[in-house]
Amino acid sequence: MLKFLLSIFFAWLLYKLVFDLIIPGYKVTKQVRRQMSDMQQHMRQQYEEQQGGQPGNSQQQAPPVQQKPADKGDYIDFEEIK
């Protein structure tokens, strides 16, 4: 009789462990991963819109930088002393 009660208790304990801890943990993990994926996709879309609206082209060239002519009046030559 005691063996039967212990087996019922362990079966109930296993049931509670699976349905109150493992399955909800799995569902939460799956939901968090999906939300992170959605957030990354949303951020990628925003970035592409800010870069000129060219989706799929993440390597865009920077606009050319205009270089001003160097002022040669106050130039001092530098030598490294070791």
ROTIMI-506225 format. One line per 5 residues: number of its first residue (from 1); their letters; for each residue x, y, z of N, C-alpha, C. Coordinates in steps of 0.001 Angstrom, whole numbers, plus 500000, padded with zeros to 6 digits. Layout:
BEGIN
NUM) A) X/Y/Z/X/Y/Z/X/Y/Z  ...
***
This chain:
BEGIN
1) MLKFL) 500819/498816/500000/500000/500000/500000/500874/501264/500000  501942/501259/500814/502844/502398/500899/503562/502612/499564  503946/501526/498916/504612/501618/497619/503681/502241/496586  502422/501904/496604/501430/502456/495688/501252/503958/495929  501183/504390/497198/501031/505810/497523/502265/506608/497113
6) LSIFF) 503442/506043/497333/504664/506727/496909/504729/506865/495394  504328/505851/494663/504352/505945/493203/503344/506983/492714  502178/507065/493353/501196/508102/492987/501753/509487/493306  502409/509626/494464/502996/510917/494841/504073/511338/493840  504953/510412/493457/506012/510741/492497/505448/511022/491107
11) AWLLY) 504387/510348/490739/503738/510618/489460/503129/512017/489471  502487/512391/490575/501905/513737/490711/503011/514786/490696  504129/514508/491398/505257/515422/491432/505855/515610/490032  505987/514542/489297/506502/514613/487932/505548/515400/487033  504254/515162/487201/503241/515890/486437/503352/517387/486706
16) KLVFD) 503448/517784/487978/503553/519203/488339/504851/519808/487783  505927/519051/487855/507205/519546/487336/507111/519824/485842  506542/518897/485108/506470/519043/483657/505513/520161/483263  504318/520172/483830/503304/521117/483364/503357/522481/484045  504058/522599/485161/504158/523901/485819/505517/524556/485667
21) LIIPG) 506520/523806/485230/507849/524390/485124/508451/524236/483727  508485/523054/483214/509197/522801/481956/508447/523363/480753  507175/523048/480618/506407/523522/479453/506271/525044/479450  505903/525702/480578/505862/527175/480545/507233/527793/480258  508296/527207/480790/509643/527718/480497/509972/527628/479029
26) YKVTK) 509596/526538/478392/509822/526376/476959/509032/527411/476166  507781/527631/476558/506950/528606/475842/507499/530017/475989  507946/530364/477185/508501/531702/477402/509777/531880/476595  510633/530881/476585/511874/530962/475813/511583/531136/474326  510625/530394/473821/510252/530497/472406/509703/531889/472088
31) QVRRQ) 508867/532433/472989/508281/533748/472774/509358/534839/472810  510299/534742/473750/511362/535744/473840/512238/535710/472597  512564/534522/472111/513369/534426/470893/512646/535039/469694  511342/534790/469607/510566/535355/468493/510528/536879/468592  510346/537411/469809/510314/538859/469978/511666/539487/469662
36) MSDMQ) 512752/538825/470052/514082/539349/469727/514303/539361/468218  513863/538318/467542/514000/538258/466096/513187/539376/465430  511964/539584/465910/511130/540654/465366/511769/542019/465603  512354/542212/466787/512973/543493/467107/514199/543730/466227  514996/542694/466001/516160/542847/465136/515741/543171/463710
41) QHMRQ) 514692/542540/463236/514210/542814/461890/513695/544250/461795  512991/544704/462821/512470/546071/462835/513629/547081/462849  514644/546823/463662/515794/547725/463714/516538/547743/462380  516647/546590/461730/517303/546520/460429/516534/547345/459392  515204/547254/459435/514393/548030/458500/514561/549522/458746
46) QYEEQ) 514577/549932/460011/514768/551349/460322/516140/551830/459835  517153/551003/460043/518498/551371/459608/518547/551535/458094  517920/550614/457381/517926/550696/455924/517155/551913/455437  516084/552284/456116/515339/553480/455731/516177/554731/455955  516942/554754/457039/517777/555912/457323/518951/556007/456348
51) QGGQP) 519383/554890/455813/520524/554889/454914/520137/555173/453463  518908/555471/453204/518527/555853/451847/517472/554965/451244  516929/554074/452007/515834/553262/451513/516232/552194/450526  517422/551689/450612/517858/550629/449724/517950/549341/450532  516862/548582/450653/516911/547359/451456/517832/546319/450850
56) GNSQQ) 518535/545598/451728/519414/544535/451264/520822/544985/450941  521077/546271/450866/522406/546772/450560/522967/547446/451801  523626/546656/452633/524122/547204/453888/525481/547874/453724  526177/547640/452596/527474/548253/452381/527313/549407/451387  526960/550541/451932/526779/551709/451084/528013/552588/451204
61) QAPPV) 528290/553299/450127/529452/554160/450135/529122/555461/450846  530098/555948/451594/529930/557220/452290/530064/558354/451271  529401/559459/451519/529540/560584/450587/530981/561084/450599  531467/561567/449455/532863/562017/449393/533102/563203/450325  534243/563169/450984/534605/564231/451917/535456/565242/451165
66) QQKPA) 535080/566511/451291/535839/567555/450621/537037/567919/451487  538208/567883/450872/539418/568224/451598/539793/569660/451293  540021/570412/452370/540445/571797/452148/541958/571839/451995  542455/572772/451245/543905/572839/451030/544629/573113/452354  545786/572473/452515/546568/572636/453738/547182/574034/453781
71) DKGDY) 547150/574634/454958/547762/575946/455161/549245/575716/455442  550117/576170/454549/551538/575870/454652/552311/576947/455411  551639/577895/455986/552329/578988/456661/552914/578598/458008  552216/577843/458824/552675/577544/460181/553019/576074/460360  553542/575433/459342/553832/574010/459433/555198/573782/460061
76) IDFEE) 555256/572912/461087/556519/572562/461745/556737/571083/461521  557898/570754/460987/558213/569352/460742/558412/568627/462065  557918/567402/462168/557979/566640/463408/558894/565463/463238  559827/565298/464166/560689/564131/464186/560529/563436/465520  560403/562108/465461/560248/561340/466692/561627/561084/467277
81) IK) 561776/561372/468567/563054/561168/469246/562922/559907/470081  563867/558993/469913/563810/557728/470657/564807/557724/471774
***
